[in-house]
Amino acid sequence: MANEAIEKAKENMKKTEGVLEHNLGSIRAGRANASLLSNIMVDYYGQPTALNQMSAITIPEPRVLLIHPYDKSSLKDIETALLKSDLGINPANDGEVIRLVVPQLTTDRRQELAKEVGKHSESAKIAIRNVRRDAMEDLKRQEKNGDITEDDLHRFEKDVQKVTDDSAKRIDAIASAKEQEIVAG
């Protein structure tokens, strides 16, 4: 049972790391990246539809995203969704495709984005600390119920702490990589 608590903690921490990567993927780094559009929802025949499910997104140049809708009649809807989004990039619609030119980032904007990365990173660390706390409580409950010994409890607590430390290092690495991408932009 104690190993289940540790495995569950590992699994939840991995999910937290995945969420962090997803959230950081939507932060513009001065380069075209299809994940910038991952949260864009288009009103398509009255239904909110993910942009990446209704179009092919390519990167013909380092700072250009090209959106090829599968249904040409949806071009206006896609353009409207992009204008309403918080991307801050004006779409160029030529009747066939939509081009998004990702502007160069100013030094101030790079610093703002780096702070945003830090906030996401800190939120992820708080989440893994909560997972650790839940795992520790589970282990203490097992020890209280007589399912594990006090020595087992201490050993398992060390295991949970090691899993937490490893996850925190991976979160730092993910955040650091994104900050480098923003600075190098």
DAUR-V199727 format. One record per residue. OMEGA is omega in whole degrees, 0 to 359 (NA if undefined). Layout:
BEGIN
omega
OMEGA
OMEGA
END
This chain:
BEGIN
omega
181
178
177
179
180
180
178
178
178
181
181
178
176
178
179
178
179
178
179
179
179
181
180
179
182
177
183
182
179
178
178
180
184
181
174
185
186
182
182
177
182
176
186
185
176
181
174
184
179
182
182
176
183
180
173
181
180
180
183
179
184
183
182
172
180
182
178
180
177
179
185
181
181
182
181
180
179
180
179
180
179
179
181
183
180
180
182
179
179
179
175
184
179
179
179
182
174
177
173
178
182
182
174
180
174
180
179
181
177
179
177
181
177
177
179
176
179
179
178
180
180
176
179
179
176
180
180
176
176
177
179
181
180
179
180
179
178
180
180
178
179
179
180
179
179
180
177
180
179
178
177
180
181
179
181
177
177
179
179
180
179
178
180
179
179
180
178
178
179
178
177
181
179
181
180
179
180
178
177
179
180
182
181
179
NA
END
